[in-house]
């Protein structure tokens, strides 16, 4: 159930072609690195009205699991950082939030 949300300022929002390429790369990261089923991967891009800070930020919400170790999550963030730099030309602030299965309540 990885949900990856990437926020860009309006003036720094990548082109549709770059977002398409970034989406594909992020989906591969979620399936290949995190081991998520593709049907459970959600990737969102939101325009943010920035007060200060990075012109892009990324937040990942994911289920905790024995295979999602700190080393694996560090590798995921390293590759995500590289993907955002390649497809958006920006360095993003990246934060990952893991949730235990029994603390997730969801529909659809």
N, C-alpha and C positions, 0 to 999 in steps of 0.2 A: 504494500500500500504506500509506496513512496509518492509523496506529493512535493514536487519541486516548483517553487514560485520564485521567479526572477523579476526584480523590480528595476526599471530603467526610468530615468528622467525623460520627459517627452522629447526634448531636443537631442537625446542620445539613444533613443529607441532604434535598434537596428532595422534594416530593410527587411521586407518579407522574405526575400531569398536567404538572407543571413539567419533570420529566425527559423526558417524551415531547416536549414543545415544544423543550427544549434539544437533544435528539437530532436532531430535524428541522433545527434551525438549524445545528448542527455538521456534519451531513451536507451541507447546502448549502454551507457554508464549504469543506469538503474538495473538493467537486466543482467549485464555481464559482470559488473563489479558487485552490486548489491544482491544479485540473485533474485530479483523480483520478476514476477510474471508480467509480460507486457500489458495485459489487460488491466493490471493494477497500477500502472504507472500513469501519473497525472502531471502534466507540465503546463504551467501558467506563466504568462507574461503580463505584468501590470505596469501601468504608467504611474510613477510616483511624483508627487510634488515635493521636491527636496528642500529641506531647510538648510542642512549642511551635511557633510560626509561624502561617502563614495557616490559616484554617479550611477552605480549599479550595486544591487545586493541580491543575494540568493539565500533562500531558506528551504531546507529539506526537512520534511516530517516523515518519519519512517518507523516501522515496527522494530523493536529490539529483537535480536536473535543471537544465538551462540556464534554464528559465523560473522556477524557484523561487529568485529573487534575494533578497538581504537586504531590499529594499524590499517585495517581495511578502510575505515572511514577517512583516515588521513589520505590514503591513496585516492579515494573517491573525490575528496575536496581538491586535491592536487590536479586531477584530470579535469574536474569541472572548471577550475580556475583557468586552466589552459584552453578549454573549449570556449569559455566566455571571452577570453582575450582574442582568440582566433576569429570568432564569428561576430563579436561586437566591438572589438578594439578597446575593451575596458577591463580594468582590474576591479573585481567585485568583492564586496565583503560577503563572506560565506559563513552561514551558521547551519548546523544540523541538530535536529531535535528528535531523539528517540523516545518511543512510547512502548510500554509493556502491553502485551495483548489484552490483559484484563482491564486496562485503563482506556481502551478505545471503544467508543460507542458510535456506530455509523449506520447509515442507510445508503442504499444504492451503490 
